[in-house]
Amino acid sequence: METETTTARPWGLPWWAAILLPLVTTAAGAYADLTFNHGLGLPFQCAYAGGCVLAVLLVRRRNLFGPMVQPPLILLFTAAPVAMLMSGTGLGSQLVSQALAFTVPLVNNFEWQAGVTVATVVIGLIRLILTRKRPPAPEPAEPAEPEPAAV
């Protein structure tokens, strides 16, 4: 006897991959940009935006909220630590230089962060609207028999 499954596997990335994708692309973009250009410029910003937008486009529908709102956190947890590590300020450095090394990338890329957040929210809302389940259409009622005309 052949068994068939009735549940289809959902399309898209699981939640953990939708978090890991922009984290990895942003960290790689920050590292490459800091190594070659000694600052966070357009290559970093494109890697950041691309990773966040891809996460919203490729995640499963039921896991869509996280990637829609994660761009500020991605920037906080990748760009700032990578910039701090690449600047040469270690744990023994002065607190002011550590704070500057950590916050300068966040402040300089605020416009990108805001734009990417708006873009991911808009794309996510469009995906939610286009992929919502619609109620089944009602079956058309059969026409009633016409009543005979009174004479």
Secondary structure, 3 states (H helix, E strand, C coil): CCCCCCCCCCCCECHHHHHHHHHHHHHHHHHHHHHHCCCCCHHHHHHHHHHHHHHHHHECHHHCHHHHHCHHHHHHHHHHHHHHHHHCCCCCCCHHHHHHHHHHHHHHCHHHHHHHHHHHHHHHHHHHHHCCCCCCCCCCCCCCCCCCCCC
